[in-house]
Amino acid sequence: MPETPEVRTPPASIHAAALCLLLAISVMAGAAFLVAGESQVGVSQYLVLAGLFGLLLFGIVRGFRLAWMWGRYLTFVLALLVLVTAVGGAWKGGVAGAYVAMLVLGLAAPLFAVSLALGRRSALEWFDLVCPECGTAAARGKDFLFRKARCGKCRHVW
């Protein structure tokens, strides 16, 4: 009888990252339909961004290291940009409080949560980013597409 391959279940940190990313995608899609008529950016550009985040979500759920790297750092930077934009708009008084709250609570907070969840030890284990030799969490890729990881402590490549 052939052996069935082991099915890994994602840890809670991956579930949290996926749910927060889904929330951010839905807020982006909703904002696209709210502001597309009055902004210079068309609804298709907002939907392309939501599609790219959907692709990122797929990679995170599947355990691709490249998706971990983009998900960890890109969401943090985008959350900072959203916060600066929302605070700047509120400071100048040109943006309504409801829009600021939607941006901060609906977009920036979930993006920060994704970045934090992907930094947890369980998430690093999910992406096979813990060195099998010394047990140190490694966040460096040996190659450009992050197919192999390299330990910063013992320099082991796996």
C-alpha positions in Angstrom: 0.0 0.0 0.0 1.5 3.4 -1.0 2.2 5.9 1.7 0.2 9.1 1.6 2.3 12.3 1.9 2.1 14.1 5.2 -0.3 16.9 5.1 0.9 19.9 7.1 -1.6 22.1 8.8 -0.8 25.8 9.0 -0.2 27.2 12.5 -2.3 29.9 14.1 0.0 32.7 13.0 -0.5 31.7 9.4 -4.3 31.7 9.9 -4.1 35.1 11.5 -1.9 36.5 8.6 -4.3 35.0 6.0 -7.4 36.5 7.7 -5.8 39.9 8.1 -4.7 39.9 4.5 -8.2 39.0 3.4 -9.6 41.9 5.4 -7.1 44.2 3.8 -8.0 42.9 0.3 -11.7 43.4 1.0 -11.1 47.0 2.3 -9.0 47.8 -0.8 -11.7 46.4 -3.1 -14.4 48.4 -1.2 -12.3 51.6 -1.3 -11.8 51.1 -5.0 -15.5 51.3 -5.6 -16.0 54.2 -3.2 -13.3 56.5 -4.6 -12.8 55.3 -8.2 -15.3 57.8 -9.6 -13.7 60.9 -7.9 -10.0 59.9 -8.1 -7.6 59.8 -11.0 -6.9 56.2 -10.3 -9.3 53.8 -12.1 -11.0 50.9 -10.4 -9.0 48.5 -12.4 -5.8 49.6 -10.8 -7.2 49.1 -7.3 -8.4 45.6 -8.3 -5.0 44.8 -9.7 -3.5 45.7 -6.3 -6.1 43.5 -4.6 -5.2 40.7 -7.1 -1.5 40.9 -6.2 -2.4 40.7 -2.5 -4.5 37.7 -3.4 -1.5 36.1 -5.0 0.6 36.9 -1.9 -2.1 35.3 0.2 -1.9 32.1 -1.9 1.8 32.0 -1.5 1.6 32.4 2.3 -1.0 29.7 2.7 1.1 27.3 0.5 4.3 28.1 2.5 6.4 29.7 -0.3 9.4 31.5 1.2 9.3 34.3 -1.3 5.7 35.0 -0.2 6.9 35.1 3.4 9.6 37.7 2.5 7.2 39.9 0.5 4.4 39.5 3.0 6.6 40.3 6.0 8.2 43.4 4.7 5.8 44.8 2.1 2.8 44.8 4.4 4.8 46.7 7.1 5.9 49.4 4.6 2.4 49.7 3.1 0.9 50.0 6.6 3.3 52.8 7.4 2.4 54.6 4.2 -1.3 54.2 4.9 -0.8 55.6 8.4 1.2 58.6 7.1 -1.4 59.3 4.4 -4.3 59.0 6.8 -2.7 61.1 9.5 -1.6 63.7 6.9 -5.1 63.9 5.5 -6.7 64.2 8.9 -4.1 66.8 9.9 -4.9 69.0 6.9 -8.6 68.5 7.5 -9.2 67.5 3.9 -10.2 63.9 4.7 -13.3 63.0 6.6 -12.9 61.1 9.9 -14.8 58.1 8.6 -12.3 57.7 5.7 -9.3 58.0 8.1 -10.8 55.4 10.4 -11.4 53.1 7.5 -7.8 53.5 6.3 -6.3 53.0 9.8 -8.6 50.3 11.1 -9.4 48.6 7.9 -6.1 48.7 6.1 -3.2 49.7 8.2 -4.0 47.6 11.3 -4.5 44.4 9.3 -1.3 45.0 7.3 0.7 45.5 10.5 -0.9 42.3 11.9 0.2 40.3 8.8 3.8 41.5 9.3 3.7 40.7 13.0 2.1 37.2 12.4 4.7 36.3 9.8 7.5 37.1 12.2 6.4 34.6 14.8 8.5 31.5 15.3 5.6 29.2 14.2 5.4 31.1 10.9 9.1 30.8 10.4 8.8 27.0 11.0 5.9 26.9 8.5 8.1 28.4 5.8 11.0 26.2 6.8 13.1 29.1 7.9 14.5 27.5 11.0 18.0 26.2 10.5 18.1 22.4 10.9 21.7 22.5 12.1 21.6 25.0 14.9 17.8 25.9 15.3 18.3 29.6 14.6 15.6 31.4 12.8 16.9 32.6 9.4 15.4 35.1 7.2 18.0 35.2 4.4 17.7 33.6 1.0 20.7 32.0 -0.7 19.2 32.9 -4.1 17.1 35.6 -5.6 13.8 33.6 -5.5 14.4 32.4 -2.0 14.4 28.7 -3.0 17.1 28.0 -0.4 17.6 29.6 2.9 20.9 30.4 4.6 21.5 30.6 8.3 23.1 33.8 9.6 24.7 32.0 12.5 26.2 28.8 11.2 26.0 29.6 7.4 24.2 26.3 6.7 22.2 26.3 3.5 19.0 24.2 3.1 
